[in-house]
Amino acid sequence: MSGLDRAALATQTGPVPVSWLHQVEDLARRRAEGEPLQYLTGVAGFRHLELAVGPGVFIPRPETESLVEYAIARLPEGGIVVDVGTGSGAVALALADERRDATVYATERFEDALTWATRNRDALGLPVHLLRGDLLEPLPADLERSVDVITSNPPYVAEEERTALPVDVIDHEPHEALFSGPGGVDLIERIVDDAPRWLRPGGWLILEMGEHQRTQVLNVLQGRGWLDAVVHQDLLGRPRIAEARWGEA
């Protein structure tokens, strides 16, 4: 806001510029109206990274950090990982940051979100291949049957839960990043169906899901022939991360 760093602010003397006061008043008003704090500051922390965020992109949450943890555990040395619906790029960039040996791809359907992901990738200087398109469709054909891990934090809020969301979410964050049909698992089902085309034998699919969707998601995975399907708890102890293996290694 002021253009000064913390040290300069601490030593600032004299009257506060009127323009600063106007900006503070504007930020306070917008926050009181429910605009997310991360949109006001323009940044969101995620694992070891600081990401730029703003209108048009889903704000990365702390619980999604567990998704990265499980993906790292399943990713072999020099492996290939694809993050589906990357949004701000949080998961893909964290993987590229913490697994410098890996090759990281990320897809995103919506232009606004892809713009934020591109901005974050370029600012951080991390080698993520960003592809615009729906779910796994934009991946190059030569990746078929060669991906080691597919990750996704897809939309998983059921349409009937719309009224239960807080104002800062429902009024400001992109609805395409939130809702996924009547039961909230429409996009999860599509990813589960499409992933086998791309995974190597024994490759892993790792998904974030709603804390009340454990039975639904396990039924989807097991009903489509996935092996070793399990749901893990997030940092707050809620069932949040589903993973399963495709075929025999």
Secondary structure as UniProt FT lines:
FT   HELIX           6..10
FT   HELIX           18..32
FT   TURN            33..34
FT   HELIX           37..41
FT   STRAND          43..46
FT   TURN            47..48
FT   STRAND          49..52
FT   TURN            55..56
FT   HELIX           62..64
FT   HELIX           65..74
FT   TURN            77..78
FT   STRAND          80..84
FT   TURN            87..89
FT   HELIX           90..98
FT   TURN            100..101
FT   STRAND          103..108
FT   HELIX           111..124
FT   STRAND          128..132
FT   TURN            135..138
FT   HELIX           141..143
FT   TURN            144..146
FT   STRAND          147..152
FT   HELIX           159..164
FT   HELIX           167..170
FT   TURN            171..172
FT   HELIX           175..177
FT   TURN            182..183
FT   HELIX           186..194
FT   HELIX           195..197
FT   STRAND          199..208
FT   TURN            211..212
FT   HELIX           214..223
FT   TURN            224..225
FT   STRAND          227..233
FT   TURN            235..236
FT   STRAND          239..246
//
